[in-house]
Amino acid sequence: MGHGGAYVTEVAPDVEARRRAVKDAQWTWLRQVHGDTVVTVTAPADGAGSKADASVTDRADCVLAVLTADCAPVALVGTGGVVGAVHAGWRGLRAGVIERAVDAARALGATDLRAVLGPCIRPECYEFGAADLDAVAAALGDGVRAVTAAGRPALDVPSAVAAALERAGVTQLEDLGACTACSDDYFSWRARGELARQAMVVWRD
């Protein structure tokens, strides 16, 4: 959303006004905990404030949102009007949050799904500890291993997202290609210690 967007330390009225400037409706927002819990939304704002990292719905009047600043925001769009929003950090990727979200979307009747990956940190900027990298690779394959611009071990978050989607049977992925750490157009905790977050907002008309 850029600077002045959904800032996590602002008071609720400011946040609500900014949400409604994007989509004038009640949102389902989540208290993200880097896990694999998925909320199925059946009414506007259903599940808002839940400790979860993804939400899905087949309702046209429901707005889903996740906040990120280096983690991967993933939108799911499926047949039957099913949509989803996923916050996928490395712990959530390892835990299977994307696979759980795909399962929940299919439970709503989506027989065909595609995904969109928004701005996230890219491997050239994401130096990663060896033990944690081994853990993610054990879950999603060695394709998640990369190196930084300085030649240090790195986690390739987009590759991890693609691997998780493929394991869940989703092969259509559009990657917007933006790096939160490289670009001043996005917030980054890793690169600049920023407290602000981008919002990925998903709904169907």
Secondary structure, DSSP 8 states (H G I E B T S, - for coil): --TTS-BTTS-HHHHHHHHHHH-SS-EE-EE--SS--EEEE-STTTTTTEE-SEEEE--TT-EEEEEESSSEEEEEEEGGG-EEEEEE-HHHHHHTHHHHHHHHHHHTT-SSEEEEE-SB--GGG-B--HHHHHHHHHHH-GGGEEE-TTS-EEE-HHHHHHHHHHHTT--EEEE---BTTT-TTS--HHHH---B-EEEEE---
